[in-house]
Amino acid sequence: MSLDLTKIRSQFPILEEVIYLDNAATAQTPQIAIDAVSEFYEESNANVHRGLHPLAEKATEAYEDARQTVSKFINSKYSEEIIFTGGTTEGINLVARSLGESELKEGDKIVLTTLEHHSNITPWLQLKNRTGAEVSWIDIDDEGNLKMDELDSILDEGNVSLVSVTGLSNVIGVRPPIEEIIKKAHAEGAKVLIDAAQLAAHHQIDVQKLDCDFLAFSGHKIYGPMGVGVLFGKKELLESMPPFQTGGGMIRDVSKDGFICADLPEKFEAGTPPVAEAVGLKIAIDWLNQFDWKDIEEHEDKLIQLAVNELGKIKELTLLGSKNSSGSLSFTIKGIHPHDLTDILGEKGICLRAGHHCAIPLHERLKVEASTRLSIGIYNTEEEILRVRPSIEDAARVFS
Ligand SMILES: Cc1ncc(COP(=O)(O)O)c(C=O)c1O
């Protein structure tokens, strides 16, 4: 069954205002999820876990229900493996701080790839400075594919503690072979974290099948609210890790001399969590769950292929990386800075993004300072994609 785009778009009135092709930065939120956040504040607003009055019970129930929904969404074995965070960035920082500082020592290695978003680079560089651990890099070929022989060599050298890799590039839309990476890393005793910030919006995730140790994503990129994200971690690992932040909500007992942590997941949720946002995320996931992933992938693949074909007709344009991208593609145009281009497109109501997209090492590898990114979501149409090329050609004429 194909997607009913008219019905889908009716949930996103904002799409009547603009052609929104900046989904890798933030996806739009269906009205039903926006309403769920408002309703939470209108009808259930209270802090969770700490009160026995009816509103506190209602809020706690809604929050824990959201955790169950996320657990099913990525098929985690236990719901306590789902930690609500502020987003992907916080999830990765949590692992870098907690696992990193308790387990890693001088000479241990963390393996990253050239494809990574800064959120999956800087926490590890910070950890390197703190512990003396080393960061090793897997490069890509010109199409953006990881050089897997470099992973083999690094693993052969030994001492690899963790491989942290994106499931889908936020710039060139390439999908690293994460199943293979996880198998290889595990064979050498290394753990694997998947940055699923982009992957979660475009493809089904099954953490048990993947067998990843950690996986992080953000609510706002999968049609949920901003300010909430998810870190999945295998239960035995999370149980053995020290808390990331301490404070209210994460303790079982406190004295003047020390404290005892609460069990999972509270141990990693210090302070007041993003309750209304988690409730909105649950409704966004319920909304997304009504569609078949096969239909989403087919639709989005068609849009990306159309965009590749259309953009390929612009002679000044160079597409970065592979033509087989998913979700996002990026390009440069001879003679126009990406910022100027997106400015002009923005004036026509076409929203693309310009810059390094928080991936400076990748841009350096591709030998460009900045690029323009077109990134799609479930609600985009072929008509919208077809509006892009003439607008770019108009801009090219202005600058020629
Ligand atoms: C691949 C990737 N990782 C991490 C992030 C950071 O996500 P957030 O800003 O929601 O924490 C992004 C955001 O664009 C991303 O694309």
The ligand as a MOL file (V3000), in Angstrom:
LIG
                    3D

  0  0  0     0  0            999 V3000
M  V30 BEGIN CTAB
M  V30 COUNTS 16 16 0 0 0
M  V30 BEGIN ATOM
M  V30 1 C 23.9190 12.2300 12.7610 0
M  V30 2 C 23.5700 13.1850 13.8590 0
M  V30 3 N 24.0090 12.9500 15.0900 0
M  V30 4 C 23.7120 13.7710 16.1230 0
M  V30 5 C 22.9390 14.8760 15.9350 0
M  V30 6 C 22.6180 15.7590 17.1080 0
M  V30 7 O 21.2520 15.7160 17.3880 0
M  V30 8 P 20.6330 16.6760 18.4990 0
M  V30 9 O 21.0480 18.0620 18.1360 0
M  V30 10 O 19.1640 16.4520 18.3910 0
M  V30 11 O 21.1900 16.2430 19.8080 0
M  V30 12 C 22.4680 15.1790 14.6660 0
M  V30 13 C 21.7000 16.4170 14.4080 0
M  V30 14 O 21.6230 16.8950 13.3100 0
M  V30 15 C 22.7790 14.2970 13.6040 0
M  V30 16 O 22.3300 14.5200 12.3550 0
M  V30 END ATOM
M  V30 BEGIN BOND
M  V30 1 1 1 2
M  V30 2 1 2 3
M  V30 3 2 2 15
M  V30 4 2 3 4
M  V30 5 1 4 5
M  V30 6 1 5 6
M  V30 7 2 5 12
M  V30 8 1 6 7
M  V30 9 1 7 8
M  V30 10 2 8 9
M  V30 11 1 8 10
M  V30 12 1 8 11
M  V30 13 1 12 13
M  V30 14 1 12 15
M  V30 15 2 13 14
M  V30 16 1 15 16
M  V30 END BOND
M  V30 END CTAB
M  END
